Amino acid sequence: MVDGKILWSGSHAILAPASLSEAATPAWFDAAEWQRSGVVAIETSGRGTVLIVERGTDVWVLRHYHRGGLVARFVADHYLWLGLEQTRAFREWRLLRRLRDAGLPVPNPVAAHVYRTGAIYTADIITSYLPDTHKLSWFLGQGRAPAECWARIGRMVRAVHDQGVDHPDLTAHNVLLDDRGAAFLVDFDNARVKPAGEWRRAGVQRLQRSLRKVALETGTEFDAAAWRELEAGYSAPRAGC
């Protein structure tokens, strides 16, 4: 188990492994600074901008937390302060650490950052980049999902659920595959650890709805046989991801 160390710099709080070769600083989370330095490899759009940055031999994903849904029209990236450990960044960092320690295929959490101003805060997280991967939705749009990926995705989702983790955005955009069909799950913002319950089946159904939506958006067909393989992988006795 890798314990996190909390570093303070004024109103900035950073959570990172004590084993890091150097202390994390607020500059690590400054997107403009990365862009000025010219080491941004990729910028991707989602809920806000995600930067893929190169730092020495490491490649990191820097994500700023943005509001979603109706509230985003009024509040872009501010959250109510309820304590450091209740911030989105710290919760996601600790959850990813737990899943990594359990051997699950999720990004390695590098550092989490919170900037507090009175009763509100903003937050960022840095995770490791998963090389040679694309979103499952991309593979579906290309018509080239690896043939053996479906059972692996099912086993992966089951493994995450067996850790008691309810992923609130279990979609084809947050399942990543490499060309060999190995599956990864990303974006655990607002995921929660819960007792076993109906949320597990609801998560699987959410993924199915996402796959149907991608099929409509890309002009492809929902693959019922592939879905049966995914469900079989989910229902199989635990044999790893």
Secondary structure, 3 states (H helix, E strand, C coil): CCCEEEEEECCEEEEEECCCCCCCCHHHHCHHHHHHHCCEEEEEECCCEEEEEEECCEEEEEEECCCCCHHHHCCCCCEECCCHHHCHHHHHHHHHHHHHHCCCCCCCEEEEEEEEECCEEEEEEEEECCCCEEEHHHHHHHCCCCCCHHHHHHHHHHHHHHCCEECCCCCCCCEEEECCCCEEECCCCCCEECCCCCHHHHHHHHHHHHHHHHHHHHCCCCCHHHHHHHHHHHHCCCCCC
